[in-house]
Amino acid sequence: MRKISFVLFLLLVVPTIASAGEIFGKIIASGSPVGENATVEVKCGKRTYPAVKTDKSGSYHVVVEETGKCTLTVSWNKQSASLDLASCDDAVQADLVLEVKDGKLTVRRK
């Protein structure tokens, strides 16, 4: 009975994991990684994923369940900036550059 339950569990969970997408990358500002000083939040459709903090090298990684248009919001130095990108079944690398223009934070893909 345990084997049957385990197999059913795998049949239900593995397709969900396999259909999940990933958005990952590295964030730089003024030519250097932002380090652990930024957070990244992703919204796809009506679902918002919890913000993740960048690591020492300014890298981030978010697993999303939806595919299609998403909005990625980076918060850094008490400001935030957003950009649209597409999530798909495969991993999407989005290396980002932060800039302050006229006192306002902007973000663009590298």
C-alpha positions, 0 to 999 in steps of 0.5 A: 500500500505504501508503494502505491501511495508513493507512486501516486504521489510521484505521478501527481507531483513530478508533472507539476515540478516539471512544468515549473519555470525558473527565472534566474540571473545576476544583478549589477549596478555601477559595473559591480554586483549588488551583493546581498543588498537587493531583492527580486519579486516576480508576478505572473498573472494574478500570482505574486511570488515571495521576494528573494534576496540576492546572494554575495555575487548579486545572483537571484533565483525564482521558481515560477509555476506559470508561463507567459508574461511576468513582471520582475521587480528589483528593490535596491537602496530603498527604491524599486524598478520593474521590467516585463519578461516571459516565463516558459517551461525552461529556465530563463536567464535574466541578467540585470543592470540597475541605474539611477537616472534623475534620482529614480532607479531603473532596471534593464536586461544586460 
